[in-house]
Amino acid sequence: MVQKAKILLVDDRPENLLALEAILSALDQTLVRAASGEEALKALLTDDFAVILLDVQMPGMDGFETAAHIKRRERTRDIPIIFLTAINHGPHHTFRGYAAGAVDYISKPFDPWVLRAKVSVFVDLYVKNCQLKEQAALLRLQLDDGRQADSRQGDGRQGDARQGSGSAEPLLAELSARLASVEEQAEALTKQLGDSPETGAAATAAQLERKLAGLRAALEALRPGADSA
């Protein structure tokens, strides 16, 4: 069972953090506060996050610099970043946000419903990715079992190997059913994003579908008779 997703809220003003928590509490996820860019980078060292809401104007390390550090780290470079800003210096300032790696750039004051909807999309994508990793782990386990069965065949115990292949069928069927559920949810999410201008979310959804396709191909390759098909 997938645990609640963590959402990182980065703002140097406590009242802004409180407002974000009030807006996002309805998503029923884990909200983590950071009062500075440095504090955000420290939180990212140990925890995985579905999305980061990052204030642009902060003393010391501002939002752009913080985002640059996040994108340089292999562990965190793929986490979606939504910039929040109270200033608007036109297209150039917005472009700087996207150039820093943001998937969205929202000016304050913002519509709470819109912000919650945007964050919800990335939480859904994160959950689907977690489910995909779980299926991949089960597949790796099954592959290891298959290699052990091949080794037993090499020792001349053909009957035992056939029995092991048969006993793997229920697990393969369960894996296929669980994967089909994730595929169905991912397809529904992709359709939901079809008419959306959220290019960052759409790109993440497309990457998820490619991973699912690879996992489905690996699962089918494990089925008896796949090599001769």
N, C-alpha and C positions, 0 to 999 in steps of 0.2 A: 504494500500500500504506500503510495507516494506521500511524503510528508508535505506540510504546508510550504509554499514557496516563500523565500525571503526577499523583501523589497527594501533597498537601501535609500534612505532619505537624507540628503546632504544639504544643510543650510546653517548659516551661522546665527540665525535669529530663532530663538526658542518658540516664539509665537507662530512663525511660519511652519516649523516642524509640527507643532500642535495642530495647525490647520490641515496639513497634509494627512496626519494621522486620522483626523475626523473624517476627511473625504474618503480615504482608502480603507477605513475599518470595515466597511460593508463587504469588501472582498474576502474577508476572513483569512488573511494571510499573515505572515510574521513581518512586522514593520520594525526596521532597525534604524536608529538615529545616528547621525554623524554631524558634529557641529563645525567641521572644517574639512578641507581637502585631505590634510594629513590623517585625520581621524578616519576618513572614508577609506583611504589606502590601507590603513592598519586593519580595518574590518574585513577588507577584501583578501587579506592574507590567509584567513582561516575559514571564512564562510563562502558558500556559493549563493549567488543572488540571481533572481529572475530578471530584474530590471533595476536601474539606478535613476532616481530623480535628483538632479544635480543643479543647485543654484549657481548662476554665473558669477554674480558679484559677491565675493567673500574676501575678507582681509587675509593677507599672506598669500597662500596658494589659491588662485581663483578657479572657477569652474573649468575654463579652457585648459589650464595647466594640469588640473586634476584628471581631466579626461585624457590628456596626452599620456600621463603616467599609466592610466588604466589600460589604454590601447597598446602600450609597449609591453605589458606583461602577458606572457602566453596564457597564464591561468585565467585572466580576466578580459582579454581583448574582445571576446565575442559577446560580452554582457551588453544588452541594449542600454543606451543612455538617453534620457529625456532631459534636455536643458530647460530650466525655469528661470525667467529673467523679468525684472521690473523695468528694464530699460529697453528702448527700441531705437536703434541707430540705423534702421533701414536694412535693405537687402544685404549690404556688405557684412553687417554684424551677424545676420542670420546665417550667411554663407560660412562665416568663421565657425559657427556652432556645428554645422554639418561637416565642415572640413576637419574638425576635431574628433569626429567619429560619432556624433549624435544621430539617433534615428528620428528625433523630433525636437522641435524648438518652440516652446510655448511662452508667450508673454503674459505677465501678471497685469491685472487680475484675470484669471482664467475661469472657464466654466467648470465647476466641480464634476458635473456629469460627464463632460468630454474627457477630462483628465482620467477619471475612474475607468471609462471605457477603453482608453488607450492603454492604460496599465494592465487592464484585464486581458487584453490580447496577448501581451508578452508573458503574463503569468500562465495563460493557457498553453502557449508554445513551450514554455519551460517545463510544464508538467508532462506534455507529450514527449519531450526529449528525455525526461527522466524515465518514462515508461519504456521508451525505445532502448535506453541503456540497460534496463532490467531484462528486456527480451534478448539483447545481445549477450548479456552475461549467461543466461540460460542456454543460449546457442553454443557459447564457448564450452560450457560444461558438457553439452551433448557431443560436441566434437571431440573432446577429450575422451569421453566414454567410447566413441567410435574408434579412436586410435587404439585404445586398449583392446577392443574387440578384434581389430585387425592384427594386433600382436598375438592374440590367442590363436587366430587362424594360422598365423605363421608357425605356431608350435604344433600344428596338425590337429587341433581340436575343432574340426569343422562343425560338429553338432552343437557345441557350446556357443560358437559364434552365431549360428543361425538362431539359437534360442535368445542370445543377447540382442540380435537385430529385432526379433519379434517383441521383446520386452521394451524396446525403445519406441515402438509405435504409439503407445498411449501418451508418452511425453511429447512426441512430435505433434500429435493431434492437439494436445493442450497448448503447445507453443503456437501452432498455427491459428488456433481460435483466439488466443490472447493478442497475437499480432494483428489479426483481422480487426479486432476491436479498436486498436490504436490507429490502424489504417483508416477505418471509418471515421474516427474522430478527427484525424488530420485532414481528411478530404473535406469534411464539413467546415473545418476552420479555414481551409484554403478558399472554399466557395464564399465564405463570409467575408474574406479579405479581397475577393475578386474585384469589387467596385470601390475599394478603399484607396485613398491616396497615400496610405502608410506604406511607403516603399520598403522601409526597414523591416516591418513586420512581414510583408509579402516575401521578401528575400529569405528571411528566417524560415518561413513556412515551406518555401521551395526546397531549402536545404534539408529540412526535416523529411519531406517526401522522398528526396533522393536517398537518404539514409534508410528509410523504410523499404524502398525498392531493393536496396542492396541486402538488407536483412532477409527479405522475402526470398531472394534468389539463393542466399546461403541456406535457408531453411529447406527449400525445395531440393537442393543438392544433397541433403542428408537423407532424403527418402530412399527406401530400397528400390533398386532398379534405375536410379537417376543417372548413373554412369552410362548405362546401356541405352538410355532414351535418346 
